Amino acid sequence: TSRFLFIGSDGWADRSDVVAGLEEAAVGGLSIKINSSYVSEFDDHYFQLHPEKNDRNPWFREFWQMRFNCSLPGQEENSKLPGCSGMESLRKGYKQDTKMAFVMKAIYTMAWGLHNMQKDLCPSTQGLCDAMLPVNGSLYRDYLMNVTFTYNNESVTFDSRGDPPGRYDIMNYQRLENGSFDYIPVGTWDNGTLVVHEELVIFNSSDGLPPISVCSEPCSYNEYKSFVETGDDTQRCCWICTPCDRDEYLKNETVCQRCQPGYWPNLNKTGCDAIPVKHIMWSDAESIVALSLASLGFLATC
């Protein structure tokens, strides 16, 4: 598995159920998580909820019984579950949803949209007025698109398509020193600005380096790329490196060109150089040997 690097979207994020039973294979994987601040106020509210006190939520008793697999007083006849002991705690096994802040910002957005719409359509009235009834969905959408407010020192705005600024955390799944596994933040992407702390990233390989992910290696100085064709399409990321002939130079990355007569490729195969013209002198060894042999042949035939 060290040959592979798994990359996950925000659907993977930092979820433990995605890698359950596959922790070893997932080590080194990279995923993105929507940047969302922790909402401690929600924990304070959630932990103090109890069936005896929470009358405003008609489904809370049902939730409590499903959460703790027990039946509340008054429900025993319709349930085969054991009775709740009263010692149940919502803190046990609790982990706040990473998108909690987004849920709260969505609710604030709806509220601010209605508030601004009511101020414009009903300036002298508290609550709804005839101008808002029935609710015009298209008009309400326009107000939502123009909502701007601050949440936990963060400015909440929307672009022309209704999207808020993109903010993501980059997570790296790692094996910790104690032998357990966890997601470690190694970077951010904030509305177009990417920051990656490469020294924090760990890959599942013996040398700690990321696996090579190329279809073909670069060609040598004297080789041209012969691209692999698949059907009617040509995969421009895959090629075969083919050497040029001895009398050819590399015209471009896909073509070797033969040199003209009297020329020969240079050492780097980037072009052709003229072949130097050499003249034989009477004093050259070649001339002396040739004349000697010719003279001997002439004398032998006399």
N, C-alpha and C positions, 0 to 999 in steps of 0.2 A: 504493500500500500504506500510505501514511501515514494513511489513513482508518481503519485497523484496528489494534487492539491485541490481540496474541495472549497468551492466558493459559494456562499449562500446569500440569498436576498434577505430583506427584513422579515420575511416569513419564517426564516430560520432564527435570525437575531441571536439571542442568548438562551434559547429554550433547551432545557435538559432532555425533554422527551424526544427531540429530534435525533439525538446521538445516543439514546439509551441502548446499551448492549453493543454499541459500535464505537466506544470511546477511543480505543487504540487506533482505529482507522481514521477517526475524525481529527486526531491531533494534528495541529498545523493548519487546520481549516480557517478560512477567513469568512466573516459574515458582517452584515451591516445591521445596526439597530437604530431605530428612530430615536433621536436625542430627546429625552423626556426627563424632566426633573422629578425627584422623589417628593411625593405629597405627604408630608408627615401629618398634616391636619386630617387627612382621610383616616390614617391609622388611629388617631385619637378618637375620631367619631365612630369608627367601625368596632373598635375593641370595647366600647362601652354599651354596645347594643345588646339587648337581652329580650327574650320573648315576653317577659312580664312588664317591660317598660316600653317596648316598641309597638305601640298600637296603630301608628299612622301607616305602617306598611302591612297590608293584608296578606302578603305572601311570605312574611318573615318567619312565621311559625313553621311553614312548610319547608323553607330553606334550612331552618335550624335542625329539623328532624332528618333531612337528607344529609346535612353536613356532618352530623354526629351519629347517624344511624341509630336513632332512638326515637321514642314517642313521647310527646308532651302530655301533661295531664289533660284529660278530656278527649284524647285521641287513641286511648288504648284499645277500645273496642274495634276500631277500624284498622288496627295495625298489629302485626305479629312481632314488632320490634320491642326490645326491652325499654322500660321507662327511662327517661332522661334523669340523670343523677343530680343535676343542678351544679355540678362541678365542671361542666364543659367550658372550654375557653377558646375563643376565636383566635387567640394568639398561636395556638398549636398548629404547626405546619403551614403557617401563613407566609405568603410572599406577595407583596404588592405587584399588581400587573404593571408592566413597564409602560403601558400606554395610558395610565391613569390620568396624567396631566393633560393628555390630549382630549380625553373625555370631558374633563372639567373645562378646558378651553373651548370645546365645541358647545357646551351648555352656555358659557358666558357669551359666545358669539351669537347664539340664538337670542339670548336675553337682550344684548346690546342692539341687535337688529330690530327687535320688536320695540325697544325703548326709543330708538331714533325714529322709527316709523311712526310711533304714536305721537311723538313730539311734533312732527311735521304735519300729520293729518289731523291731529286733535290738540291744537296748541292750548286751548282753554279748558280742556277736559282731563280729568284723571281716569285712567282706564280706557276701555274701548269706546269709540264713538261710531256714528253711522258711516263715516268715511272709511272706516276700517272693516266694515261688514258688507258682504262676506270678504274674507281675507283674500287679497290679490296676491297669488303665489309669485307671479313674475316680479311684481313690485317689491315684495318681501325679499326675493333673491337679490335684487339690486342693492337693497339696504345691507344684506349680509355681505355682499362683495365689497362694500365700502366701510365695513366695521374696522375700527382701530382701537385697541386698548392695550394696557400693560398687565401682564400676569407674571408674578414673581420676577420682577425686573426684566422681563422679556417682552419686547414689542410684538404684538400679534397683528399682522396685516395679511392681505390677500392680493394676488396679482389679478390681471385681467381674466384669467381662466379660473379664478377662485382657489388657487393653490397658495398655501402659506410658504414662507421661505423654507427650503429643504435643509434640515440639520440631521446628520447621522453620526453615530459612533461606529468605528471600525473595530470589530472584535476578532481576537485570535484564540482559538481553542487550544489549550496547553495542558500538559501534565505537570502538576505542581511538585514541589520537593517532597511533600508528604505522601506522594503517590496518588492523590486524588486528581480530578480533572475539573477545569473551570474555564470560563471565558475571560480573557484579559483585554481591556481596551488598549489599542495600539495606535489609534489615530482618529481623526474627525473629518467630516465633509460638511462645511458650513456655507450653504448658499453659493456654491461654486468654488470655494476655497478648500483644497485638499491638503491635509497635514497627516503624514505617516511617520511614526517613530520607529524606523526600521530596526533599531537596536533592541526593541522589545519584541519583535516578531520572531516566533520559533516555528521552524518547519519540521515535518516528520521525515528527516533524512539523517544519514550518518554524519554528514559534514555540516549540517545545519543550514545548507543553502537551499533555495527553492528549486524544484525540479525544472529541468529544461523543457520548455513547451514550444517547440518549433517543428514544423513538418519536414523541413530540410535545413541542413547546415549551410553556411555561406560557402561559395565556390572559391577555389584557388585562383591566383592571378592569371593562370593560363587555361581556365575552364569557363565555358559559357553555360547559362542556365537553359535546360530543356524542360519547359513546364509540362506538368502532368495534366493531360486532358481527361475529363470525366464527362462522357456524353457530349452535349452541346456546349458545355460550360468549361472554362479553364480555371483551375484553382491556382491563383497567382501566389499562394503561399507555399506551394509544393513544387519542387523541381528536381531534375537529375543533373548533376555536374558532369559535363562532357568535355574532355581535353580538346584543345585546338590542334590541328596538324602542325608538323614542324615548320612548314612554310606559311603559316597563318598567324595573324595577330588578333587580339580581342577588340573588335570594333565597338561593341557595347555588350551589356550583360547577357544578351541572347544570341549574338551573331559573331562568328569568326570569319575574318576576311583574308583571302589569299593575297600575298604580296605580289606586286608586278615583277616581271622579269628584270633581273639585275638588282633586286632588293631582297632583304631578309629580315625577319622579325627581330626587334631588339630584345634585350634580356628580360624586360618586364612585360613583353607581349602587348605593349600599348601602341605600337606602330611599326613601320618598316624603315630600315636604314639602307642606304645604297651600299652595295657590295664593292669594296675597294678594288680598283683595277690594278693588277700587278703586271709589270713588264719584265721579261727574263733578260738579264744582262749577260754579256759574253763571259764575265768573270764568275757567274754563279755556278755552283756545283752541278746543278741540273744541266746547264749548257755544256759544261766540260764533259760530263758523262755522255750526253747525247752525241756530241761531236766525235768523241772517242769511239763510241760504238759504230757510228756511221762510217768513220774512217776505216775501222777494221773490216767492216762489211764491204767497203769499196775495194780494199786491198785483196780481200779473199776472193773477189770475183774477177780480178784482173788475170 
